[in-house]
Amino acid sequence: MESDIKVNGYVVNLFWAFDTHKQEKRTLNFRGSILSHKVANLTAHTSYEISAWAKTDLGDSPLAFEHVTTKGVRPPAPSLKAKAINQTAVECTWTGPRNVVYGIFYATSFLDLYRNPKSLTTSLHNKTVIVSRDEQYLFLVRVVVPYQGPSSDYVVVRMIPDSRLPPRHLHSVHTGKTSAVIKWESPYDSPDQDLLYAIAVKDLIRKSDRSYKIKSRNSTVEYTLTKLEPGGKYHIVVQLGNMSKDSSIKITTVSLSAPDALKIITENDHVLLFWKSLALKEKHFNESRGYEIHMFDSAMNISAYLGNTTDNFFKISNLKLGHNYTFTVQARCLFGSQICGEPAVLLYDELGSGGDASAFRAARSTDVAAVVVPILFLILLSLGVGFAVLYTKHRRLQNSFTAFANSHYSSRLGSAIFSSGDDLGEDDEDAPMITGFSDDVPMVIA
């Protein structure tokens, strides 16, 4: 480089491929201003792409590329055979050039095989490789000295199954109130025969055990546990039927739901809690189990167990004014308060301040009476006045009718005499009654 820029070093990459699906690379780093280097350990009749750039204080220079092909005849790839001879040993044999050093590369996945494999070297054409107790391995072999030769085809080696291995990846897929679905993988992939599994279910609360057996040839096994208890705690152990190493998990089933529609009604000297029966929505709940009620007093920061009941209501007395209470109702806990239902929560803060609840209720009752009693008195008084008015009118009407009848009746004729009606309705009680004429009184007509 004809420049005044100081070069700190160079980076050279060599790329090549022995087949179309994998590119290999070697990186060379040089310090200072060195301008040439002899690269050895290449393979005959192989195409290489070389890139180089300079590193300076101002940054990296542009890339320079070159393509070269080595001379000679490319050596053949080794032919590899590998098999497991026990649970941790693999016997590898291959054919290929002599008087070279071979590298044996192995891993449990393709990604690790090409990026980060385990390896060992030998100048022989066979080697026993000690591996871990994994289910299978991928192997390949290639010449590494004096050149980097093409690799053999990879070989899959399935290790001899260990009958003492535990099931893998045991976990819970779904947990309900009375059932749970668990899943696990076989100790090794693709079993060639049915495997017998023993499943132990330990109830951590009731201190009881149950066991099941299942046969499966699948690599993944799923099993549903039934007859569990809502809110229970269980320890699940799965192992092969030959009592090999086991895998275990702990699960907790879903608790019973909280009672619905929790409400409170205030009486004179107590309150009543009401709620809907859990049996309406929980088929696993029996009313004979009952409910338990708890109370939290925020003013005194204390909790109290108030009792239990098989009814859908509960009476609470002796509440203090100025205190806020939180009531909870849940399915009654069993076995040392370990198997409980979800609580329904209700905040109650309607009490005033000072005194106690009974005095407050009495005072409030007195205030209500002071309003209600006058209203009732006015209603009764109005009814009395109305009856008096009606009675008076009835008497006046009766007297008017009697006067009318007497004034229009003729004892001589034995019949009633009616006028034009102008005097109807007159009720002057002081006017003299008009009587009929006697038969011996002459009638004078003017």
Solvent accessible surface area in square Angstrom, and as a share of the most:
residue,aa,sasa,rsa
1,M,129,0.58
2,E,187,0.84
3,S,59,0.38
4,D,154,0.80
5,I,83,0.42
6,K,148,0.63
7,V,24,0.14
8,N,64,0.33
9,G,4,0.03
10,Y,33,0.12
11,V,12,0.07
12,V,25,0.14
13,N,17,0.09
14,L,2,0.01
15,F,43,0.18
16,W,15,0.05
17,A,47,0.36
18,F,34,0.14
19,D,61,0.32
20,T,148,0.86
21,H,135,0.60
22,K,55,0.23
23,Q,121,0.54
24,E,24,0.11
25,K,116,0.49
26,R,60,0.22
27,T,60,0.35
28,L,36,0.18
29,N,113,0.58
30,F,35,0.14
31,R,226,0.83
32,G,33,0.32
33,S,83,0.53
34,I,83,0.42
35,L,138,0.69
36,S,90,0.58
37,H,106,0.47
38,K,177,0.75
39,V,42,0.24
40,A,66,0.51
41,N,51,0.26
42,L,44,0.22
43,T,1,0.00
44,A,31,0.24
45,H,106,0.47
46,T,1,0.01
47,S,67,0.43
48,Y,3,0.01
49,E,55,0.25
50,I,45,0.23
51,S,4,0.03
52,A,29,0.22
53,W,53,0.19
54,A,2,0.01
55,K,87,0.37
56,T,22,0.13
57,D,117,0.61
58,L,149,0.74
59,G,34,0.33
60,D,90,0.46
61,S,28,0.18
62,P,122,0.77
63,L,94,0.47
64,A,63,0.49
65,F,115,0.48
66,E,102,0.46
67,H,121,0.54
68,V,61,0.35
69,T,84,0.49
70,T,33,0.19
71,K,185,0.78
72,G,50,0.48
73,V,135,0.78
74,R,84,0.31
75,P,22,0.14
76,P,96,0.60
77,A,50,0.39
78,P,6,0.04
79,S,68,0.44
80,L,18,0.09
81,K,151,0.64
82,A,19,0.15
83,K,132,0.56
84,A,22,0.17
85,I,86,0.44
86,N,70,0.36
87,Q,55,0.25
88,T,40,0.23
89,A,4,0.03
90,V,0,0.00
91,E,46,0.21
92,C,0,0.00
93,T,57,0.33
94,W,10,0.04
95,T,89,0.52
96,G,30,0.29
97,P,35,0.22
98,R,180,0.66
99,N,154,0.79
100,V,13,0.07
101,V,47,0.27
102,Y,1,0.00
103,G,1,0.01
104,I,0,0.00
105,F,40,0.17
106,Y,21,0.08
107,A,10,0.07
108,T,62,0.36
109,S,44,0.28
110,F,98,0.41
111,L,106,0.53
112,D,60,0.31
113,L,5,0.02
114,Y,80,0.30
115,R,190,0.69
116,N,116,0.60
117,P,42,0.26
118,K,125,0.53
119,S,65,0.42
120,L,49,0.24
121,T,85,0.49
122,T,17,0.10
123,S,74,0.48
124,L,111,0.55
125,H,34,0.15
126,N,70,0.36
127,K,71,0.30
128,T,58,0.34
129,V,1,0.00
130,I,119,0.60
131,V,13,0.08
132,S,60,0.39
133,R,128,0.47
134,D,59,0.30
135,E,54,0.24
136,Q,56,0.25
137,Y,8,0.03
138,L,7,0.04
139,F,0,0.00
140,L,10,0.05
141,V,0,0.00
142,R,22,0.08
143,V,3,0.02
144,V,26,0.15
145,V,78,0.45
146,P,80,0.50
147,Y,35,0.13
148,Q,40,0.18
149,G,0,0.00
150,P,14,0.09
151,S,37,0.24
152,S,6,0.04
153,D,125,0.65
154,Y,99,0.38
155,V,34,0.20
156,V,77,0.44
157,V,5,0.03
158,R,133,0.48
159,M,9,0.04
160,I,77,0.39
161,P,58,0.36
162,D,13,0.07
163,S,61,0.39
164,R,123,0.45
165,L,35,0.17
166,P,39,0.24
167,P,3,0.02
168,R,53,0.19
169,H,126,0.56
170,L,20,0.10
171,H,85,0.38
172,S,42,0.27
173,V,78,0.45
174,H,111,0.50
175,T,38,0.22
176,G,13,0.13
177,K,56,0.24
178,T,35,0.20
179,S,35,0.22
180,A,0,0.00
181,V,27,0.15
182,I,0,0.00
183,K,63,0.27
184,W,1,0.00
185,E,58,0.26
186,S,0,0.00
187,P,6,0.03
188,Y,22,0.08
189,D,48,0.25
190,S,59,0.38
191,P,9,0.05
192,D,118,0.61
193,Q,105,0.47
194,D,75,0.39
195,L,16,0.08
196,L,65,0.32
197,Y,0,0.00
198,A,21,0.17
199,I,1,0.00
200,A,31,0.24
201,V,3,0.01
202,K,82,0.35
203,D,16,0.08
204,L,63,0.31
205,I,13,0.07
206,R,99,0.36
207,K,163,0.69
208,S,54,0.35
209,D,104,0.54
210,R,80,0.29
211,S,91,0.59
212,Y,62,0.23
213,K,151,0.64
214,I,38,0.19
215,K,139,0.59
216,S,15,0.10
217,R,133,0.48
218,N,98,0.50
219,S,42,0.27
220,T,60,0.35
221,V,5,0.03
222,E,97,0.44
223,Y,51,0.19
224,T,68,0.39
225,L,1,0.01
226,T,69,0.40
227,K,174,0.74
228,L,10,0.05
229,E,31,0.14
230,P,14,0.09
231,G,6,0.06
232,G,1,0.01
233,K,94,0.40
234,Y,5,0.02
235,H,40,0.18
236,I,0,0.00
237,V,18,0.10
238,V,0,0.00
239,Q,24,0.11
240,L,10,0.05
241,G,31,0.30
242,N,75,0.39
243,M,123,0.55
244,S,5,0.03
245,K,132,0.56
246,D,74,0.38
247,S,21,0.14
248,S,54,0.35
249,I,34,0.17
250,K,149,0.63
251,I,13,0.07
252,T,80,0.46
253,T,4,0.02
254,V,71,0.41
255,S,27,0.17
256,L,2,0.01
257,S,33,0.21
258,A,27,0.21
259,P,6,0.03
260,D,66,0.34
261,A,47,0.36
262,L,21,0.11
263,K,130,0.55
264,I,40,0.20
265,I,85,0.43
266,T,39,0.23
267,E,67,0.30
268,N,102,0.52
269,D,80,0.42
270,H,36,0.16
271,V,2,0.01
272,L,33,0.16
273,L,0,0.00
274,F,74,0.31
275,W,12,0.04
276,K,110,0.47
277,S,23,0.15
278,L,1,0.01
279,A,47,0.37
280,L,138,0.69
281,K,96,0.41
282,E,10,0.04
283,K,177,0.75
284,H,80,0.36
285,F,12,0.05
286,N,99,0.51
287,E,56,0.25
288,S,85,0.55
289,R,34,0.12
290,G,2,0.02
291,Y,0,0.00
292,E,14,0.06
293,I,0,0.00
294,H,59,0.26
295,M,32,0.14
296,F,72,0.30
297,D,7,0.04
298,S,57,0.37
299,A,62,0.48
300,M,115,0.51
301,N,114,0.58
302,I,88,0.45
303,S,88,0.57
304,A,36,0.28
305,Y,114,0.43
306,L,52,0.26
307,G,15,0.15
308,N,83,0.42
309,T,21,0.12
310,T,83,0.48
311,D,68,0.35
312,N,50,0.26
313,F,96,0.40
314,F,36,0.15
315,K,116,0.49
316,I,8,0.04
317,S,47,0.30
318,N,133,0.68
319,L,9,0.04
320,K,101,0.43
321,L,17,0.08
322,G,45,0.43
323,H,35,0.16
324,N,69,0.35
325,Y,6,0.02
326,T,32,0.19
327,F,0,0.00
328,T,26,0.15
329,V,0,0.00
330,Q,20,0.09
331,A,0,0.00
332,R,83,0.30
333,C,16,0.09
334,L,36,0.18
335,F,97,0.41
336,G,70,0.67
337,S,83,0.54
338,Q,95,0.42
339,I,2,0.01
340,C,31,0.19
341,G,4,0.04
342,E,86,0.38
343,P,58,0.36
344,A,11,0.09
345,V,93,0.53
346,L,40,0.20
347,L,112,0.56
348,Y,5,0.02
349,D,76,0.39
350,E,115,0.52
351,L,16,0.08
352,G,31,0.30
353,S,101,0.65
354,G,52,0.50
355,G,67,0.64
356,D,59,0.30
357,A,9,0.07
358,S,58,0.37
359,A,56,0.44
360,F,59,0.25
361,R,9,0.03
362,A,60,0.46
363,A,56,0.44
364,R,109,0.40
365,S,47,0.31
366,T,88,0.51
367,D,90,0.47
368,V,83,0.48
369,A,46,0.36
370,A,68,0.52
371,V,94,0.54
372,V,67,0.39
373,V,91,0.52
374,P,65,0.41
375,I,91,0.46
376,L,97,0.48
377,F,125,0.52
378,L,108,0.54
379,I,90,0.46
380,L,122,0.61
381,L,96,0.48
382,S,74,0.47
383,L,98,0.49
384,G,41,0.39
385,V,86,0.50
386,G,32,0.31
387,F,143,0.60
388,A,59,0.46
389,V,73,0.42
390,L,118,0.59
391,Y,140,0.53
392,T,72,0.42
393,K,131,0.55
394,H,108,0.48
395,R,109,0.40
396,R,150,0.55
397,L,126,0.63
398,Q,89,0.40
399,N,67,0.34
400,S,34,0.22
401,F,138,0.58
402,T,71,0.41
403,A,46,0.36
404,F,65,0.27
405,A,43,0.34
406,N,72,0.37
407,S,50,0.32
408,H,20,0.09
409,Y,127,0.48
410,S,7,0.04
411,S,93,0.60
412,R,121,0.44
413,L,103,0.51
414,G,48,0.46
415,S,54,0.35
416,A,53,0.41
417,I,98,0.50
418,F,140,0.58
419,S,65,0.42
420,S,101,0.65
421,G,26,0.25
422,D,128,0.67
423,D,69,0.36
424,L,95,0.47
425,G,72,0.70
426,E,125,0.56
427,D,71,0.37
428,D,94,0.49
429,E,142,0.64
430,D,133,0.69
431,A,57,0.44
432,P,121,0.76
433,M,106,0.47
434,I,141,0.72
435,T,112,0.65
436,G,45,0.43
437,F,155,0.64
438,S,64,0.41
439,D,118,0.61
440,D,122,0.63
441,V,88,0.51
442,P,112,0.71
443,M,162,0.72
444,V,135,0.78
445,I,148,0.75
446,A,144,1.12
